[in-house]
Amino acid sequence: MNLLSIGISHHTAGVDVRERVWLSVEETKEALADLTKRYFNECILISTCNRTELYGMAPDGRVDESELKKFLIDFKKAHPVVRPEHFRGDSASGAVNHLFHVAAGIDSMVIGDIQILSQVKEAFQISREMNALGPVMNRLMQSALHVGKRVRTETAICEGAVSVSYAAVELANKIFEDLSKKSVLLIGAGKTGELTLKHLAGRRIGEVKIANRTREKAEELAAGLGGSVVDYEHMVDALCSVDIVITSVQSPAYVVQPEDVQKVMKQRSHNPLFIIDIGVPRNVHPAARRIDNVFLYDIDSLNTIVDKNLDQRRTEIPKVNQIIKEEMTDFFNWHNSLQVGPTIHDLREALEAIRVQEVEKNINRFSPKDRELVELVTKRIVNKILHQPFTNLKRGAENGMEGSETLLRIHSLRELFGIGRSNKNLEEE
Amino acid sequence: MSVMDLSLLIDIFVIAMPLWYAGVVLLYAFAFFGSDGRAERLKTLFLNATVVLHLIYIALRTVAFDHPPITTVYEIMTMLAACISIGYAYIELRTKTRNTGFFILLLALVFQTTSSLFIKDLTEIALILRSRLLGFHVSAALLGYTAISLSAVYGVLYLMLYHQIKSSRFGLIYNRLPNLEMLEKMSHKSVVLGFWMLTIAITIGWFWLPRAFDHFSYFDPKLISSLAIWCLYAIGLSAKRQFGWQGRKMMIISVVGFGCVFLSLTLINLYMSGFHSFQ
């Protein structure tokens, strides 16, 4: 199998290197056009913030890895920041294995990252648009997507929040039934606070209020999220009317005292209050945690959740590897069937099965002495039908016809006669 | 079917029901604790089968002994178990809470096992217990107790989840249970239903009992305990209304209330004599 793969990822290079070979959709298309012209019959490019990877089927294995590395560096004019040592390279089953690991999300920076599968899918679509796919890459990408899908449904590798802001959202979902009926107050418009607020907004949180020392910044953020601004001095009063509070204020002393919370809880008739304190040093006095129906989380307790979830995800890796193994076997079984020999064998068996079936069904219409003749004649018909296609197929392969051309013929033959497990089946799944 | 066959069939049911319940509870346990896919798919089917079997059992008893099984505390307990399963089957059908079955059916198992251990084939019952008002009185009380039991289970689950969230110790309970607000809502809805049903049961009892029993006394331990329980729930519910109590406090009241109900149903019925016992 002439599959080649090179790539830069967070395993092999820092962000300063990775960002230099990142490809936009337009650049990807341009590069694909170049690559198919110069090196490959079939080719795909996956580029995300954590990786840029190239997979291609080279005719007769004449392409060298180092040429490809040079191509990418030159294409992005990334010399001398990006050097060939930054790349990883694989071929044949190594490349398939790597792609499946990527699609499964276990090669990601954050294990079980959900985004990668949609990025692989997007790369697949771009290649398809650019006519850069043939039967092998097409099948390979479908298998990769299938791996991703199976991993998602059959293992828990994507479960549990693995960032502080998502952990906060996950907790909110364990406390409240419907976030769209709840309101949130952000105190201090810091980066993590803003991110957490945006994640909550992504879950259609009801009302958004923002309090910040510099009012302009609060107004700017509120405008972006469709929220309102609260006076920083009156933020404790605002605690009465919200369900979730995110604090991320740069302040040496506690901004919210337990007495404040106690008072507020009475005013809000002990409605549950979820406080996410991501300020360092902390903004809310930890004693507030002891008050009934107050759920106070600081950055450490949120990190505990993240660590626990990551551990949980890691325990799922053996299951993921098993799926990858199964899908690899499946893929290579399919690929091996694309040889001329097995295809001739399979097709002959398929037609023979039809023949036997039809003969058995109708044999009683013939007199006993004719029956042997029927067998003989039908066998001869099948052989005659198969003779011409088989001769052409064999001759093509022997006369050094382009490998991909033979593959395409075999692929079409198998598709048309419905032999083996076709791409169609996989897509329907 | 002869009477002999019928009573043999009932005997089989008496033994089989707790075993069946244990099986269903086990299935729900596998689904909850082991995240077992097959148990997850089968559990609702088995729950529905439980409901059907239990209704058959009740119907058989009614026919064989010529009265609905509501005349002794053990007959009441099997009715209670049936009501709990029916109530929970309804919850599973109509709400998104599908992960609490183990805890609720465990309660049904306790009631059914207690009932099966002590229930007697009783054909002769006091004339008084054939009154139609008794039917209403007992039905209301049964529904009330069922709702209160469900409320207590949801209360316990709420407290467990509340504790895990508060202390940042996230275990199975955290992973598998629905959110706090939903648990509280379920508990509250059932407690309100339970309270009104008990109110009806007590009101009927209040007017009908003095006329029905010769030795009637308003100081009967069963009456006093029922009234005390009713007061406890009344106080809890009005505190919620008046002072906006909610969350942990209300759940504790709900669980304590159920504890009292259970004691009243068992201890007072068994060990204190009064007119309000049926044997």
Interface residues (C-beta under 8 A of the other chain):
Chain A: L171 N173 K174 I175 F176 E177 D178 S269 H270 N271 P272 R289 D292 N293 F295 Y297 S301 T304 I305 K308
Chain B: L161 I165 K166 S168 F170 Y174 P178 N179 L180 E181 M182 K185 F243 G244 W245 Q246 G247 R248 K249
